[in-house]
């Protein structure tokens, strides 16, 4: 994307991609009940880390939208 302009549509597409990941997240959480305690804790930690990453990505994408709307 080096020479392409970032558009609001592109940013919204990225936000949609993050939101679509919630289905996989729900499926992963449902699978936790079948794991032993140690594996469930590890999987839970991975889910938590992914959610934090998604939150940070959404915050960044929102800032990009704000900048695009100003210009």
N, CA, C and O atoms as a GROMACS GRO file, in nm:
protein
  284
    1UNK      N    1   0.080  -0.119   0.000
    1UNK     CA    2   0.000   0.000   0.000
    1UNK      C    3   0.085   0.125   0.000
    1UNK      O    4   0.034   0.233   0.030
    2UNK      N    5   0.207   0.114  -0.032
    2UNK     CA    6   0.302   0.224  -0.022
    2UNK      C    7   0.258   0.347  -0.102
    2UNK      O    8   0.265   0.458  -0.050
    3UNK      N    9   0.214   0.329  -0.226
    3UNK     CA   10   0.179   0.442  -0.310
    3UNK      C   11   0.030   0.468  -0.317
    3UNK      O   12  -0.014   0.559  -0.387
    4UNK      N   13  -0.050   0.390  -0.244
    4UNK     CA   14  -0.194   0.407  -0.246
    4UNK      C   15  -0.238   0.494  -0.130
    4UNK      O   16  -0.176   0.494  -0.024
    5UNK      N   17  -0.346   0.567  -0.151
    5UNK     CA   18  -0.403   0.647  -0.044
    5UNK      C   19  -0.492   0.558   0.041
    5UNK      O   20  -0.565   0.473  -0.011
    6UNK      N   21  -0.487   0.578   0.170
    6UNK     CA   22  -0.576   0.507   0.260
    6UNK      C   23  -0.709   0.581   0.260
    6UNK      O   24  -0.713   0.702   0.280
    7UNK      N   25  -0.816   0.509   0.238
    7UNK     CA   26  -0.948   0.569   0.235
    7UNK      C   27  -1.030   0.523   0.355
    7UNK      O   28  -0.996   0.426   0.422
    8UNK      N   29  -1.137   0.596   0.381
    8UNK     CA   30  -1.226   0.554   0.490
    8UNK      C   31  -1.284   0.417   0.459
    8UNK      O   32  -1.302   0.336   0.550
    9UNK      N   33  -1.315   0.390   0.333
    9UNK     CA   34  -1.369   0.259   0.295
    9UNK      C   35  -1.270   0.147   0.328
    9UNK      O   36  -1.310   0.041   0.377
   10UNK      N   37  -1.143   0.171   0.303
   10UNK     CA   38  -1.040   0.071   0.335
   10UNK      C   39  -1.034   0.047   0.485
   10UNK      O   40  -1.027  -0.068   0.530
   11UNK      N   41  -1.038   0.154   0.562
   11UNK     CA   42  -1.032   0.142   0.708
   11UNK      C   43  -1.156   0.068   0.759
   11UNK      O   44  -1.145  -0.017   0.847
   12UNK      N   45  -1.272   0.100   0.704
   12UNK     CA   46  -1.394   0.033   0.746
   12UNK      C   47  -1.389  -0.116   0.712
   12UNK      O   48  -1.440  -0.199   0.788
   13UNK      N   49  -1.328  -0.151   0.599
   13UNK     CA   50  -1.310  -0.291   0.562
   13UNK      C   51  -1.224  -0.363   0.666
   13UNK      O   52  -1.254  -0.476   0.704
   14UNK      N   53  -1.119  -0.298   0.712
   14UNK     CA   54  -1.033  -0.358   0.814
   14UNK      C   55  -1.108  -0.376   0.946
   14UNK      O   56  -1.090  -0.476   1.014
   15UNK      N   57  -1.190  -0.278   0.981
   15UNK     CA   58  -1.270  -0.289   1.103
   15UNK      C   59  -1.366  -0.407   1.090
   15UNK      O   60  -1.382  -0.485   1.184
   16UNK      N   61  -1.429  -0.421   0.974
   16UNK     CA   62  -1.520  -0.535   0.950
   16UNK      C   63  -1.447  -0.667   0.964
   16UNK      O   64  -1.502  -0.763   1.020
   17UNK      N   65  -1.323  -0.675   0.915
   17UNK     CA   66  -1.245  -0.798   0.927
   17UNK      C   67  -1.220  -0.832   1.073
   17UNK      O   68  -1.226  -0.949   1.112
   18UNK      N   69  -1.191  -0.732   1.154
   18UNK     CA   70  -1.168  -0.756   1.296
   18UNK      C   71  -1.298  -0.806   1.360
   18UNK      O   72  -1.296  -0.900   1.440
   19UNK      N   73  -1.409  -0.743   1.326
   19UNK     CA   74  -1.537  -0.780   1.385
   19UNK      C   75  -1.579  -0.922   1.343
   19UNK      O   76  -1.642  -0.993   1.421
   20UNK      N   77  -1.544  -0.963   1.221
   20UNK     CA   78  -1.576  -1.098   1.175
   20UNK      C   79  -1.502  -1.204   1.256
   20UNK      O   80  -1.546  -1.318   1.264
   21UNK      N   81  -1.392  -1.166   1.316
   21UNK     CA   82  -1.314  -1.259   1.396
   21UNK      C   83  -1.383  -1.301   1.525
   21UNK      O   84  -1.338  -1.393   1.592
   22UNK      N   85  -1.492  -1.235   1.560
   22UNK     CA   86  -1.562  -1.270   1.684
   22UNK      C   87  -1.625  -1.407   1.676
   22UNK      O   88  -1.640  -1.473   1.779
   23UNK      N   89  -1.661  -1.453   1.557
   23UNK     CA   90  -1.717  -1.588   1.542
   23UNK      C   91  -1.614  -1.691   1.582
   23UNK      O   92  -1.644  -1.784   1.657
   24UNK      N   93  -1.493  -1.677   1.532
   24UNK     CA   94  -1.386  -1.770   1.568
   24UNK      C   95  -1.356  -1.762   1.716
   24UNK      O   96  -1.325  -1.863   1.779
   25UNK      N   97  -1.365  -1.642   1.772
   25UNK     CA   98  -1.341  -1.624   1.915
   25UNK      C   99  -1.444  -1.700   1.997
   25UNK      O  100  -1.410  -1.768   2.094
   26UNK      N  101  -1.569  -1.687   1.959
   26UNK     CA  102  -1.676  -1.759   2.031
   26UNK      C  103  -1.657  -1.910   2.022
   26UNK      O  104  -1.676  -1.981   2.120
   27UNK      N  105  -1.619  -1.957   1.905
   27UNK     CA  106  -1.595  -2.101   1.889
   27UNK      C  107  -1.479  -2.146   1.977
   27UNK      O  108  -1.484  -2.253   2.038
   28UNK      N  109  -1.376  -2.064   1.984
   28UNK     CA  110  -1.260  -2.097   2.068
   28UNK      C  111  -1.297  -2.101   2.216
   28UNK      O  112  -1.251  -2.188   2.289
   29UNK      N  113  -1.379  -2.007   2.258
   29UNK     CA  114  -1.422  -2.006   2.397
   29UNK      C  115  -1.506  -2.130   2.429
   29UNK      O  116  -1.493  -2.188   2.536
   30UNK      N  117  -1.590  -2.169   2.337
   30UNK     CA  118  -1.671  -2.289   2.357
   30UNK      C  119  -1.584  -2.414   2.372
   30UNK      O  120  -1.620  -2.506   2.444
   31UNK      N  121  -1.472  -2.416   2.303
   31UNK     CA  122  -1.383  -2.531   2.310
   31UNK      C  123  -1.308  -2.539   2.443
   31UNK      O  124  -1.257  -2.645   2.479
   32UNK      N  125  -1.301  -2.428   2.516
   32UNK     CA  126  -1.227  -2.426   2.642
   32UNK      C  127  -1.283  -2.526   2.743
   32UNK      O  128  -1.209  -2.581   2.825
   33UNK      N  129  -1.412  -2.551   2.737
   33UNK     CA  130  -1.473  -2.642   2.834
   33UNK      C  131  -1.424  -2.786   2.818
   33UNK      O  132  -1.440  -2.867   2.909
   34UNK      N  133  -1.365  -2.817   2.705
   34UNK     CA  134  -1.316  -2.953   2.679
   34UNK      C  135  -1.168  -2.971   2.712
   34UNK      O  136  -1.114  -3.081   2.695
   35UNK      N  137  -1.104  -2.866   2.758
   35UNK     CA  138  -0.960  -2.871   2.787
   35UNK      C  139  -0.937  -2.891   2.936
   35UNK      O  140  -1.021  -2.858   3.019
   36UNK      N  141  -0.819  -2.945   2.969
   36UNK     CA  142  -0.784  -2.953   3.110
   36UNK      C  143  -0.753  -2.811   3.159
   36UNK      O  144  -0.741  -2.718   3.079
   37UNK      N  145  -0.739  -2.794   3.288
   37UNK     CA  146  -0.727  -2.660   3.347
   37UNK      C  147  -0.608  -2.582   3.292
   37UNK      O  148  -0.622  -2.464   3.259
   38UNK      N  149  -0.492  -2.646   3.283
   38UNK     CA  150  -0.372  -2.577   3.233
   38UNK      C  151  -0.388  -2.531   3.090
   38UNK      O  152  -0.352  -2.418   3.055
   39UNK      N  153  -0.442  -2.619   3.006
   39UNK     CA  154  -0.461  -2.583   2.865
   39UNK      C  155  -0.568  -2.475   2.851
   39UNK      O  156  -0.556  -2.387   2.766
   40UNK      N  157  -0.671  -2.482   2.934
   40UNK     CA  158  -0.777  -2.381   2.929
   40UNK      C  159  -0.723  -2.244   2.969
   40UNK      O  160  -0.759  -2.143   2.909
   41UNK      N  161  -0.638  -2.241   3.070
   41UNK     CA  162  -0.578  -2.114   3.113
   41UNK      C  163  -0.489  -2.058   3.001
   41UNK      O  164  -0.494  -1.939   2.972
   42UNK      N  165  -0.410  -2.143   2.940
   42UNK     CA  166  -0.323  -2.099   2.831
   42UNK      C  167  -0.406  -2.046   2.714
   42UNK      O  168  -0.375  -1.941   2.657
   43UNK      N  169  -0.510  -2.118   2.679
   43UNK     CA  170  -0.596  -2.075   2.568
   43UNK      C  171  -0.666  -1.945   2.604
   43UNK      O  172  -0.680  -1.856   2.520
   44UNK      N  173  -0.710  -1.933   2.728
   44UNK     CA  174  -0.774  -1.810   2.773
   44UNK      C  175  -0.680  -1.691   2.765
   44UNK      O  176  -0.720  -1.581   2.727
   45UNK      N  177  -0.554  -1.713   2.800
   45UNK     CA  178  -0.453  -1.607   2.790
   45UNK      C  179  -0.432  -1.564   2.645
   45UNK      O  180  -0.414  -1.446   2.616
   46UNK      N  181  -0.434  -1.661   2.554
   46UNK     CA  182  -0.419  -1.630   2.412
   46UNK      C  183  -0.538  -1.547   2.363
   46UNK      O  184  -0.521  -1.451   2.288
   47UNK      N  185  -0.658  -1.586   2.405
   47UNK     CA  186  -0.778  -1.513   2.365
   47UNK      C  187  -0.772  -1.369   2.418
   47UNK      O  188  -0.804  -1.274   2.347
   48UNK      N  189  -0.730  -1.355   2.542
   48UNK     CA  190  -0.719  -1.222   2.603
   48UNK      C  191  -0.618  -1.136   2.528
   48UNK      O  192  -0.643  -1.018   2.504
   49UNK      N  193  -0.505  -1.194   2.491
   49UNK     CA  194  -0.402  -1.120   2.418
   49UNK      C  195  -0.455  -1.077   2.280
   49UNK      O  196  -0.430  -0.965   2.236
   50UNK      N  197  -0.527  -1.166   2.215
   50UNK     CA  198  -0.583  -1.132   2.083
   50UNK      C  199  -0.684  -1.019   2.096
   50UNK      O  200  -0.687  -0.928   2.013
   51UNK      N  201  -0.767  -1.025   2.199
   51UNK     CA  202  -0.867  -0.920   2.219
   51UNK      C  203  -0.800  -0.785   2.244
   51UNK      O  204  -0.846  -0.683   2.193
   52UNK      N  205  -0.693  -0.783   2.321
   52UNK     CA  206  -0.619  -0.658   2.345
   52UNK      C  207  -0.562  -0.604   2.215
   52UNK      O  208  -0.566  -0.484   2.189
   53UNK      N  209  -0.509  -0.694   2.132
   53UNK     CA  210  -0.455  -0.652   2.003
   53UNK      C  211  -0.566  -0.594   1.916
   53UNK      O  212  -0.546  -0.491   1.852
   54UNK      N  213  -0.681  -0.660   1.914
   54UNK     CA  214  -0.794  -0.609   1.835
   54UNK      C  215  -0.837  -0.472   1.884
   54UNK      O  216  -0.868  -0.384   1.803
   55UNK      N  217  -0.840  -0.451   2.015
   55UNK     CA  218  -0.879  -0.322   2.070
   55UNK      C  219  -0.780  -0.214   2.027
   55UNK      O  220  -0.820  -0.102   1.995
   56UNK      N  221  -0.653  -0.247   2.028
   56UNK     CA  222  -0.551  -0.150   1.987
   56UNK      C  223  -0.563  -0.120   1.837
   56UNK      O  224  -0.547  -0.005   1.795
   57UNK      N  225  -0.590  -0.222   1.758
   57UNK     CA  226  -0.608  -0.201   1.613
   57UNK      C  227  -0.730  -0.113   1.586
   57UNK      O  228  -0.724  -0.023   1.502
   58UNK      N  229  -0.839  -0.138   1.657
   58UNK     CA  230  -0.958  -0.057   1.639
   58UNK      C  231  -0.932   0.089   1.678
   58UNK      O  232  -0.979   0.180   1.610
   59UNK      N  233  -0.859   0.111   1.785
   59UNK     CA  234  -0.825   0.247   1.827
   59UNK      C  235  -0.741   0.316   1.719
   59UNK      O  236  -0.765   0.432   1.687
   60UNK      N  237  -0.644   0.245   1.664
   60UNK     CA  238  -0.561   0.300   1.557
   60UNK      C  239  -0.645   0.332   1.433
   60UNK      O  240  -0.631   0.440   1.375
   61UNK      N  241  -0.730   0.240   1.394
   61UNK     CA  242  -0.814   0.262   1.277
   61UNK      C  243  -0.909   0.380   1.298
   61UNK      O  244  -0.935   0.455   1.205
   62UNK      N  245  -0.960   0.395   1.419
   62UNK     CA  246  -1.045   0.511   1.448
   62UNK      C  247  -0.968   0.641   1.437
   62UNK      O  248  -1.022   0.740   1.387
   63UNK      N  249  -0.843   0.643   1.481
   63UNK     CA  250  -0.760   0.763   1.467
   63UNK      C  251  -0.736   0.794   1.320
   63UNK      O  252  -0.737   0.910   1.279
   64UNK      N  253  -0.715   0.690   1.240
   64UNK     CA  254  -0.694   0.711   1.096
   64UNK      C  255  -0.819   0.772   1.034
   64UNK      O  256  -0.810   0.864   0.953
   65UNK      N  257  -0.936   0.720   1.072
   65UNK     CA  258  -1.061   0.775   1.020
   65UNK      C  259  -1.074   0.923   1.057
   65UNK      O  260  -1.111   1.006   0.974
   66UNK      N  261  -1.045   0.954   1.182
   66UNK     CA  262  -1.053   1.095   1.227
   66UNK      C  263  -0.963   1.184   1.141
   66UNK      O  264  -1.004   1.293   1.100
   67UNK      N  265  -0.841   1.138   1.116
   67UNK     CA  266  -0.747   1.218   1.034
   67UNK      C  267  -0.798   1.232   0.891
   67UNK      O  268  -0.787   1.339   0.832
   68UNK      N  269  -0.855   1.125   0.836
   68UNK     CA  270  -0.905   1.130   0.700
   68UNK      C  271  -1.024   1.226   0.690
   68UNK      O  272  -1.040   1.297   0.590
   69UNK      N  273  -1.107   1.228   0.794
   69UNK     CA  274  -1.224   1.316   0.791
   69UNK      C  275  -1.183   1.463   0.804
   69UNK      O  276  -1.251   1.551   0.751
   70UNK      N  277  -1.073   1.490   0.873
   70UNK     CA  278  -1.024   1.628   0.888
   70UNK      C  279  -0.972   1.681   0.755
   70UNK      O  280  -0.993   1.797   0.720
   71UNK      N  281  -0.902   1.594   0.681
   71UNK     CA  282  -0.841   1.635   0.554
   71UNK      C  283  -0.940   1.631   0.446
   71UNK      O  284  -0.908   1.663   0.332
   0.00000   0.00000   0.00000
